[in-house]
Structures are given as structure tokens and as C-alpha cells.
Amino acid sequence: MSGRSTSLAVLTALALSTPALAQEVQVAPLAAPDFFSTGARETGLTAELWRGASGQTARTVLPLLAAKPVSPAAQTLTRRVLATGGSGPEGAGQDAGVAGARISALIAQGGVKDAAAILSRTAGLEQNPVLAQAGAEAALLSGDAEGACAISDRLVAGREEVYWLRLRAYCQLKSGNSGAAQLTFDLAQAQSRDPVYGRLMGAKLAGAGDPGEPSLRNGLDYALTRDLGLAVTGPSAPAVAAALAASPSGSATWTIEGGPGPVKAAMAALAGGDLRTAQTLRASLTSDTIPGATITDLALLDALLAAASGRADPQTLDRLIERGATADAKTRIRAQQGALILAALGGSMSPQARGQFAGFTAGETKAPAARAFALDAAGVEKLQGETALLALWISADAGPAGPAAGDRARIIRALRAAGLEDDARAFAVEGLLGLR
């Protein structure tokens, strides 16, 4: 066969085989976007954060974090995990409602900039009223009224909802279109009358009159309050309180009194994030008697220094256990709770100390037993996102003072087991500061 004949035979075979090949090609549908895959910044956590996490737990906990104040350690943990990008909890990554709750929780716990960063990278915001509202609130709380109005202008779905009518009236007035603003304001009030928004927006529309008391219920009220020159004070929603607070640092800090005495001063320095000063003050305490401090106070300071620096201190643990077994009733409770918190960070006990420790009765728990069990299991399985959510669930129920000592110890152990060491230490420091 000639070269030309061979080429023709090959081409013919290919031509005949093409339909068969074409029939075998299957086009897979595109997967829905995972809203959790977009992160805000480097957090030290990986994209595997939510591996094995329950979508049902996320649907329960995130709205709690959006509505309830929590302690500084819990705030820091919230911001860290929710600012991390990665495939979302099981069955929740494509749920726009859960994604909106994630953003709302970030905003409420001081992560306004993180929320704005995530939303700036989220495609299709204009198609999703839940995420769009979270984005508008983040912009208003950060003083970016133009950004909030831009989101409102691009919105496609849900434009008739009352939140968007109220925001649109505000934006129309900001752009100088007072006639349209009045009409939209009237429509919003007819749909759902709000006396607080009514007096604030009414005064802004009129350009005169008494707007009444400031309001800090949400980002729009906050923007109106600022525009009207009212004092930005008074009761506020968690998100607004977070926006008014100083920009959160990467680590949890606390504000406590720095005295009387050098032990309290060292504790205050450590609470403010100045570990070096706290260590220097402790090194200067060499006398048998220390002004304004007891033996238990000094042991608690040593426990704080160990927790903050991430080192085991079995000697201090033994001292706290000894005080918890032999001191007067009031001191005994503090020492027992301090020993429980420090023990949760690890460290060995002597046989005698272990026997005394097992007899302690201080360190109450308030979390349901099943939730505590789930927390322990998540930590052992190193499910970081799930462990964080369960810890934050307990923290949200506890409020801004933080979990009870027994619950806190469980949280510390679980976070540490899951590999969230920094967060475990923050919960430990916070609990020990509460015993000062």
C-alpha cells in the first residue's frame, strides 16, 4: 500500500470512529459554589478546617454568634475560624442562608473588615438578598455608605423587602434625590412601620427637627445616627458594639485593674497582651510576703504565665491543687477552679496531687452532657471546625463572662486535642483571669 493510501485509510478510520468517541463524552454539571471557600486573610488554619463538620451544628451556632455577645477568647476564635476559607460544613457550603449567618456572626464578633473582605470576593452578591444585606451592613458599620448603596443599586432579587426599601430611601437622599427618597420612605413605612427608623430618617429628610435619641440597632441606624450628629452612645446590638470597639488584634486581650500590688499589676499587663512585662514583674517578686497578694494569688499568676507562654508547669499545678485541698473555703474554690483550668492544658500531677484533685467539687458545668460529649469526640477526631463550633455554642450560651469553669476546662482540652492550641491557651488565660 502506498503512503497516500495508508494516510487515507487512517483518516477514514478516524472519521468512522469519531461518532463513537463523541457518544462517550459526558459533560458533568458544574457544582454549586461553596460560599465558605472564600476567606478573608491568613489565619494559620487550612482549607480542611471544616472537614467532617456538621451542617446542622453550623445552622444552629452561627445565628447564635450573630445575636449574642461572647467573651474575648470566644470572639477571637469566632473571627479566626470564620475568616478562614475552605469547603464548608457538610451540606451547608452551598446554603446562602448559612453563608449569610457566617458573615453576620463575623460582623457581630468584631470581624467587620473580614466580612467585607469575604463579600468583596463573593460572586453573585446581587442575586442573594441574605448575603447582600450582610454586605450592606458591613459597609455601613465600617463607615462606607457608598459601598452599601452600591450593593443596594446592584441588587436583583428581594428589592421589595423592607430592609432594602429603607436603605434605598437613605441612599436616594444621600445622592440628592429627595423626592424619590420621600416616596421610598413612605412605601417602607407603609409596608412595616418602624418608629425608630421613622424619626431618624424623617429628621434627615426634613433637614431639621428633633430626631430623638440615637439608635444603634443595626448598620443603617448607626449611619443615620452619625449623619444626624447624634452621640454614638447607648445600648447597641453586638455588631454595632463591635464596630465601635477598637480594631481587634489577632490575639484575645482583656482589660482589668492593675492593682493594688505587683501581682495584680502583672496580671493586668498579661491581660493586655504584654507577656514580657508580666514575666519581669513576676521575676521581681522574691520576698516571703508580697503586698496585696496571698500564696494563692501568686500561684494563679504563675498559672497565667504558664498558660500564656504555652508551657507545662506541673509545680504550679501541684501548688494550686494543694491550696484547693487545704485552704479556707473561699480560697479553696478559686484554687480548685484554677487547677482544673491549668490541668486542661496538660501536665503531669504527682500521685498525691492526683488523689486530691479527684476529690475537688468546684468547677461546675452548665452545658448539656450530650453537647460536652460531642465536643470531646470532635477534639479527639481532630475536627477543628466542628470542635470550634461546639466550643462557641457553649460560649454563646454562657455570655460575655465566658463558660463556667468545668465547661471551660472541657473546651480547653478539646481545642488542644484538635490542634487549636492558641485558642485553648486563650480560653485558659481568660478563665484564670476571672479567678484573680
Secondary structure, DSSP 8 states (H G I E B T S, - for coil): --HHHHHHHHHHHHHHHHHHHHHH----------GGG--SS--S--TTTTTT-BHHHHHHHHHHHHHS---HHHHHHHHHHHT--S--SBTTTT-HHHHHHHHHHHHHTT-HHHHHHHHHT-TTGGG-HHHHHHHHHHHHHTT-HHHHHHHHHH--SSTTSHHHHHHHHHHHHHTT-HHHHHHHHHHHHHHS--HHHHHHHHHHHHT-S---S--BSSHHHHHHHHHTT----S-B-HHHHHHHS----SS--------SSHHHHHHHHHHTT-HHHHHHHHHT--SSS-TT--HHHHHHHHHHHHHHHT---HHHHHHHHHHHHHS-HHHHHHHHHHHHHHHHT-----HHHHHHHHT-------S-HHHHHHHHHHHHTT-HHHHHHHHHHHHHHH-TT---HHHHHHHHHHHHHHT-HHHHHHHHHHHHHTT-
